[in-house]
Amino acid sequence: MKAKIVPILAFFSLISLFFFSCEDQNYKEYKGYSPVYLSYKDLRSSVAEVQNVDLKNPGKIYFKDNYIFIVEELKGIHVFDDTNPASPVKKGFVKLPGVVDISVSGNIMYADSYVDLVVLDVQDVENIKEVGRITDVLPYTIPISKTDYPTTYVDKDKGVVIDWELKTIKEKIVNVINPYPIYYNSGMDFLYKSNSMGASSGVSGTGIGAGGSMARFGIKGNALYLVNSNVLKIFDISGKTTPVEVNELSTGWNVETMFLQANHMFLGTTTGMSVFDISNPFSPSSLTFFTHARSCDPVVVDDTLAYITLRTGTNCGGIQNVLDIVNIKDITKPTLVISYFMTNPYGLGKSGDLLFICDGNAGLKVYNSADPKTLLGNLIFTYPNIQAYDVIPVGKLLVLIGADGLFQYDYSDIKNITLLSKIQIAK
């Protein structure tokens, strides 16, 4: 009887070894980046105003009622009282995971938080609080990882991805074409009331603030626009704290920026400028598309001209660093007026005949643009030692964000542009 036990045990051992071997063949082990998750529950209970948070990775900027809001990429929002631009006062930091873009109507701020649209009451800047949220309305967003090792599968059910951890990964081999979403708000890789210098008592309940040329959020009346790579979402915000999605339009591919001017929306894409009629704010209609070389392209416009910067060194695939000036007098037939080579242009701003260009490591450049065909010969001022990213001209105040922080200039005397203050990033 005992003699039979050995063969039987050997048989089961072989069977077990066979199954374990098959199981091992269904797994792979490698060194790579594994997602660090924030649960949806924690995401939706994370909004808080805290103090003593340094500016480290500045993104989009926004100006309203003598207050400057600076997005800390994917982390939150810095708030500064700018009643005296020569000495801005830090009022606090709003913790908001996943934030990249913001827009303000009255005293209500709308901000993205990974997959959610969050509504914040900013009337009292020392007590900013969440007053509304629409969940799962934005594309699932993942932060960019390094490219020296592969990334593993992202499980959306576990929450949002807030970081990547380098580790040894053992995972089951699954045949998937797109293992995780590829949408990403790029931010750093990525407007125009006069500025009152009176006493600041809080964010008012009226008016719309000013964002830079890199913005993807915009407001016209009671319509809130959110654009991502290929979709424009439109919300009715007549109920300020309870936005309602009322429309969604396809915008074509690779939309980078949004600029609103009167009854028109200008979308900067990697292949051109798309123009929409928004005279009916809740139902935009496509008017035309101006094609340019493939590149990232912020755009600003005045009554008859559009100014578009194209740059290299991004995920947009561009091979040119230029400024395109486009005639939009006939909005349905935009035509190129002239192109100028630049160093590595990012955001730009327009105030009267003044054109402000953030030309990467070539700094801030200020031109008289009265005659677009002689622009380069009309350079008024340059700050070459700033890695400039985006600007907001407000009255005679210029607010600039760059790699080193926030800079403010008084350009009331264009022959003597004066640096008023700077808020440097923490090293």
Phi and psi in degrees as a GROMACS rama.xvg file:
@    title "Ramachandran Plot"
@    xaxis  label "Phi"
@    yaxis  label "Psi"
@TYPE xy
-65.497  -31.8486  LYS-2
-62.9549  -27.8308  ALA-3
-80.2003  -20.7398  LYS-4
-66.7195  -40.2758  ILE-5
-59.9128  -50.8098  VAL-6
-59.1249  -39.7589  PRO-7
-63.6675  -45.901  ILE-8
-62.0107  -41.9458  LEU-9
-61.2413  -39.1939  ALA-10
-61.8135  -49.2658  PHE-11
-65.9306  -33.6312  PHE-12
-63.4067  -42.0866  SER-13
-64.6383  -40.8427  LEU-14
-62.3848  -45.6028  ILE-15
-61.872  -44.0251  SER-16
-61.4751  -37.7092  LEU-17
-63.0726  -47.2183  PHE-18
-67.558  -41.3743  PHE-19
-63.9165  -38.1376  PHE-20
-64.7977  -41.5081  SER-21
-63.6402  -39.5773  CYS-22
-65.018  -41.732  GLU-23
-61.8105  -34.5935  ASP-24
-68.6585  -17.8104  GLN-25
-91.4008  4.68915  ASN-26
-124.397  154.265  TYR-27
-129.769  149.592  LYS-28
-126.609  131.458  GLU-29
-159.127  164.025  TYR-30
-90.5129  128.066  LYS-31
-167.622  -175.592  GLY-32
-95.5658  124.184  TYR-33
-106.592  138.088  SER-34
-67.0588  141.775  PRO-35
-102.024  121.337  VAL-36
-99.0529  149.132  TYR-37
-115.983  121.783  LEU-38
-63.4591  154.94  SER-39
-61.8682  -34.6879  TYR-40
-63.0615  -46.0008  LYS-41
-69.2648  -36.5127  ASP-42
-57.2579  -42.9486  LEU-43
-87.5668  6.40375  ARG-44
-127.885  22.333  SER-45
-99.9154  -13.1127  SER-46
-65.8656  126.359  VAL-47
-160.863  147.64  ALA-48
-97.0062  125.372  GLU-49
-128.619  165.84  VAL-50
-111.9  168.768  GLN-51
58.0851  41.3995  ASN-52
-106.888  120.577  VAL-53
-77.407  152.134  ASP-54
-77.098  117.093  LEU-55
-122.645  -40.5965  LYS-56
-135.509  73.0445  ASN-57
-67.2516  142.157  PRO-58
-122.232  -121.9  GLY-59
-69.088  154.305  LYS-60
-123.178  154.685  ILE-61
-148.968  141.393  TYR-62
-126.319  130.737  PHE-63
-157.023  131.179  LYS-64
49.5769  48.4853  ASP-65
67.1473  20.5609  ASN-66
-120.134  140.065  TYR-67
-112.811  128.607  ILE-68
-111.094  124.287  PHE-69
-116.93  122.631  ILE-70
-77.1732  127.37  VAL-71
-91.7827  109.934  GLU-72
-43.0889  116.273  GLU-73
66.0483  5.87668  LEU-74
-114.178  -45.2149  LYS-75
169.703  -160.811  GLY-76
-133.589  123.464  ILE-77
-83.6115  142.363  HIS-78
-123.781  127.355  VAL-79
-125.977  134.838  PHE-80
-81.4221  117.97  ASP-81
-111.162  29.0491  ASP-82
-53.2848  -42.2039  THR-83
-112.868  99.007  ASN-84
-60.4789  -19.5645  PRO-85
-75.6589  -15.0706  ALA-86
-150.047  70.014  SER-87
-63.1643  145.127  PRO-88
-112.232  124.209  VAL-89
-70.2547  124.629  LYS-90
-103.74  -19.4513  LYS-91
155.305  -173.976  GLY-92
-140.19  129.633  PHE-93
-98.8611  114.207  VAL-94
-71.7447  119.835  LYS-95
-149.74  89.9851  LEU-96
-57.722  136.839  PRO-97
85.8596  5.60575  GLY-98
-77.3365  137.149  VAL-99
-131.715  -42.2165  VAL-100
-122.434  148.691  ASP-101
-141.253  157.348  ILE-102
-153.917  147.048  SER-103
-127.426  130.634  VAL-104
-124.708  122.271  SER-105
62.3936  -128.415  GLY-106
-107.597  22.8949  ASN-107
-113.74  126.348  ILE-108
-103.869  138.438  MET-109
-112.798  130.999  TYR-110
-143.81  149.084  ALA-111
-85.5351  148.337  ASP-112
-142.135  83.3435  SER-113
54.0235  -110.255  TYR-114
-88.131  -4.33632  VAL-115
-108.07  152.382  ASP-116
-102.112  121.345  LEU-117
-109.647  139.926  VAL-118
-110.382  124.956  VAL-119
-121.158  138.193  LEU-120
-90.0884  115.545  ASP-121
-113.233  17.6136  VAL-122
-59.5904  -45.7148  GLN-123
-101.88  102.425  ASP-124
-68.4277  -13.5224  VAL-125
-93.5408  1.95988  GLU-126
-146.25  53.712  ASN-127
-71.5696  134.327  ILE-128
-142.866  152.745  LYS-129
-74.1507  131.218  GLU-130
-124.645  0.32309  VAL-131
-173.198  158.369  GLY-132
-160.738  135.387  ARG-133
-112.249  118.495  ILE-134
-88.6885  149.566  THR-135
54.832  38.4026  ASP-136
-105.68  -13.1055  VAL-137
-111.302  158.079  LEU-138
-61.25  146.385  PRO-139
-64.2224  124.078  TYR-140
-113.929  135.116  THR-141
-122.576  141.309  ILE-142
-71.1251  153.413  PRO-143
-70.8712  135.812  ILE-144
-101.47  167.501  SER-145
-67.7971  161.957  LYS-146
-107.574  6.96467  THR-147
-76.9058  -18.9022  ASP-148
-136.106  157.29  TYR-149
-71.4019  163.379  PRO-150
-107.408  148.16  THR-151
-90.1359  176.304  THR-152
-61.4618  139.499  TYR-153
-101.779  125.366  VAL-154
-101.748  102.55  ASP-155
-61.5318  -24.2537  LYS-156
-68.6843  -19.3902  ASP-157
-81.8957  -13.9343  LYS-158
130.586  -161.316  GLY-159
-96.0842  151.915  VAL-160
-88.7669  122.053  VAL-161
-108.846  -12.2835  ILE-162
-168.579  175.784  ASP-163
-125.062  141.118  TRP-164
-119.558  126.087  GLU-165
-80.081  123.487  LEU-166
-159.944  172.111  LYS-167
-83.0658  124.455  THR-168
-113.883  131.197  ILE-169
-117.039  118.197  LYS-170
-138.306  153.57  GLU-171
-71.2842  139.355  LYS-172
-76.1247  117.936  ILE-173
-125.278  133.455  VAL-174
-83.5588  96.6917  ASN-175
-127.884  140.209  VAL-176
-80.6852  -47.8346  ILE-177
-122.404  89.3251  ASN-178
-66.5678  -19.6225  PRO-179
-153.875  160.306  TYR-180
-64.0323  149.935  PRO-181
-111.478  0.641299  ILE-182
-69.4222  136.249  TYR-183
-147.017  128.408  TYR-184
-78.6556  112.715  ASN-185
-84.396  -22.3046  SER-186
56.3579  -116.669  GLY-187
-58.9731  -28.6979  MET-188
-90.3028  4.35266  ASP-189
-175.39  57.0117  TYR-192
-80.4214  159.179  LYS-193
-70.9463  150.986  SER-194
-88.3351  120.939  ASN-195
-82.6313  135.782  SER-196
-102.095  14.6374  MET-197
-76.5686  -177.772  GLY-198
-63.8893  139.292  ALA-199
-99.7606  126.186  SER-200
-120.815  9.22091  SER-201
130.647  169.933  GLY-202
-76.9623  125.509  VAL-203
-73.2901  166.046  SER-204
-88.1997  7.29048  GLY-205
-127.738  162.71  THR-206
78.7508  166.781  GLY-207
-118.592  140.685  ILE-208
-77.0893  -171.744  GLY-209
-122.536  126.485  ALA-210
-109.433  170.881  GLY-211
-86.0021  -177.868  GLY-212
-76.0804  -9.12879  SER-213
-92.6121  6.35637  MET-214
-67.7268  150.576  ALA-215
-119.326  -0.166122  ARG-216
-110.372  148.732  PHE-217
-155.298  156.336  GLY-218
-132.445  132.459  ILE-219
-131.566  111.679  LYS-220
60.6043  -121.829  GLY-221
-99.9038  16.1376  ASN-222
-105.63  125.404  ALA-223
-105.476  126.179  LEU-224
-108.118  132.913  TYR-225
-127.842  122.99  LEU-226
-119.571  137.106  VAL-227
-119.302  -156.437  ASN-228
-52.5706  -41.1272  SER-229
-144.437  10.226  ASN-230
-133.666  135.63  VAL-231
-107.185  118.252  LEU-232
-102.145  138.404  LYS-233
-122.877  128.741  ILE-234
-119.18  141.717  PHE-235
-88.0898  117.449  ASP-236
-111.316  25.948  ILE-237
-62.52  -32.4649  SER-238
-91.485  93.71  GLY-239
-49.4161  -43.1518  LYS-240
-94.622  -0.181716  THR-241
-130.231  65.5983  THR-242
-60.3746  144.074  PRO-243
-122.948  124.853  VAL-244
-71.6956  124.223  GLU-245
-117.866  -14.2284  VAL-246
-160.534  154.889  ASN-247
-146.271  127.313  GLU-248
-124.945  146.898  LEU-249
-80.7784  131.941  SER-250
-108.701  4.34323  THR-251
88.0864  -173.404  GLY-252
-98.5843  152.654  TRP-253
61.9686  48.1671  ASN-254
-74.9816  131.519  VAL-255
-107.34  -41.0983  GLU-256
-143.671  162.885  THR-257
-132.537  136.887  MET-258
-137.097  127.216  PHE-259
-104.955  133.879  LEU-260
-142.112  109.451  GLN-261
54.4217  -117.429  ALA-262
-100.315  24.184  ASN-263
-131.348  145.766  HIS-264
-115.231  128.54  MET-265
-112.587  120.827  PHE-266
-109.357  122.973  LEU-267
-86.4749  123.55  GLY-268
-118.733  173.924  THR-269
-72.4964  -12.612  THR-270
-121.346  -1.64906  THR-271
166.699  -175.223  GLY-272
-107.672  122.07  MET-273
-100.971  135.677  SER-274
-119.532  131.353  VAL-275
-121.5  145.754  PHE-276
-86.8851  121.92  ASP-277
-118.162  29.9933  ILE-278
-61.0917  -31.466  SER-279
-100.573  97.0542  ASN-280
-56.4961  -29.9148  PRO-281
-91.5317  -2.76713  PHE-282
-141.895  70.0918  SER-283
-61.4765  147.889  PRO-284
-125.069  138.934  SER-285
-71.0937  132.168  SER-286
-104.095  -48.2836  LEU-287
-166.263  171.844  THR-288
-140.635  124.998  PHE-289
-102.052  120.812  PHE-290
-90.5591  136.719  THR-291
-136.586  178.414  HIS-292
-60.4769  150.328  ALA-293
-63.0684  124.163  ARG-294
-178.63  163.859  SER-295
-73.2638  143.638  CYS-296
-152.574  90.5787  ASP-297
-62.9997  152.199  PRO-298
-141.915  139.86  VAL-299
-130.449  156.642  VAL-300
-136.413  157.972  VAL-301
-120.357  -154.235  ASP-302
-65.4031  -35.5612  ASP-303
-127.432  -8.57828  THR-304
-130.808  146.452  LEU-305
-114.252  139.226  ALA-306
-116.401  121.212  TYR-307
-124.981  126.534  ILE-308
-102.48  137.237  THR-309
-121.848  137.387  LEU-310
-141.985  160.639  ARG-311
-99.6465  -178.692  THR-312
77.6238  24.251  GLY-313
-129.695  -178.166  THR-314
-78.3513  -1.64438  ASN-315
-79.3389  -13.9991  CYS-316
84.0282  18.0864  GLY-317
-76.0148  152.656  GLY-318
-125.045  9.28391  ILE-319
-129.648  146.78  GLN-320
-118.824  97.1049  ASN-321
-142.155  162.885  VAL-322
-112.178  119.803  LEU-323
-98.6829  131.01  ASP-324
-110.422  123.82  ILE-325
-121.773  132.004  VAL-326
-78.6039  121.026  ASN-327
-120.756  25.4459  ILE-328
-58.6585  -43.7639  LYS-329
-97.0954  100.047  ASP-330
-61.8119  -22.3631  ILE-331
-85.5326  -9.39164  THR-332
-136.126  66.3319  LYS-333
-64.0328  138.583  PRO-334
-132.553  142.551  THR-335
-70.8665  128.449  LEU-336
-88.9063  -50.3545  VAL-337
-167.875  155.591  ILE-338
-123.134  144.13  SER-339
-127.765  139.148  TYR-340
-74.2263  137.844  PHE-341
-124.126  178.501  MET-342
-82.0597  -58.8612  THR-343
-166.925  70.8433  ASN-344
-73.8365  138.987  PRO-345
-110.837  -117.522  TYR-346
-77.5118  166.924  GLY-347
-152.363  162.734  LEU-348
-143.791  157.925  GLY-349
-133.423  134.744  LYS-350
-145.017  105.162  SER-351
61.0684  -128.026  GLY-352
-87.3278  -0.407536  ASP-353
-88.0265  132.319  LEU-354
-119.179  121.267  LEU-355
-103.959  126.011  PHE-356
-124.162  126.392  ILE-357
-87.732  102.396  CYS-358
-101.719  49.5796  ASP-359
57.6055  -133.149  GLY-360
-75.5447  -0.997867  ASN-361
-85.2044  -4.81152  ALA-362
87.2644  -163.355  GLY-363
-87.4336  132.597  LEU-364
-124.264  137.424  LYS-365
-120.696  122.485  VAL-366
-118.758  151.915  TYR-367
-87.3236  115.608  ASN-368
-103.915  17.0329  SER-369
-54.2867  -39.8374  ALA-370
-117.062  101.997  ASP-371
-60.1958  -24.4817  PRO-372
-80.5249  -8.06383  LYS-373
-122.866  25.0679  THR-374
-55.7589  -51.3819  LEU-375
-61.8772  -27.0286  LEU-376
-81.0991  -2.82081  GLY-377
-118.027  41.0741  ASN-378
-72.5786  118.328  LEU-379
-89.3622  -41.5116  ILE-380
-154.095  150.652  PHE-381
-146.664  140.556  THR-382
-115.369  93.8377  TYR-383
-77.8801  -10.7198  PRO-384
-101.46  24.5337  ASN-385
-122.424  132.171  ILE-386
-83.5353  87.6366  GLN-387
-84.1327  142.964  ALA-388
-119.91  -51.8767  TYR-389
-155.781  158.606  ASP-390
-136.809  154.665  VAL-391
-131.868  112.477  ILE-392
-84.9844  125.216  PRO-393
-130.545  106.76  VAL-394
63.1046  -121.529  GLY-395
-108.468  20.5831  LYS-396
-110.367  131.944  LEU-397
-112.138  123.224  LEU-398
-105.829  123.022  VAL-399
-123.497  136.535  LEU-400
-115.333  139.023  ILE-401
-150.157  -173.729  GLY-402
-63.3753  -25.8215  ALA-403
-97.4888  -2.36734  ASP-404
132.587  -155.023  GLY-405
-106.512  132.791  LEU-406
-125.036  141.671  PHE-407
-125.752  136.733  GLN-408
-127.571  144.328  TYR-409
-98.4316  115.968  ASP-410
-114.54  28.9927  TYR-411
-62.3876  -32.3421  SER-412
-108.686  101.062  ASP-413
-65.4986  -20.5499  ILE-414
-84.939  -5.31716  LYS-415
-144.994  62.9282  ASN-416
-64.5319  129.74  ILE-417
-116.349  130.313  THR-418
-73.8859  119.513  LEU-419
-89.5302  -42.633  LEU-420
-164.437  163.985  SER-421
-145.854  142.508  LYS-422
-115.051  104.768  ILE-423
-85.9236  151.395  GLN-424
-72.7742  153.707  ILE-425
-76.1773  129.798  ALA-426
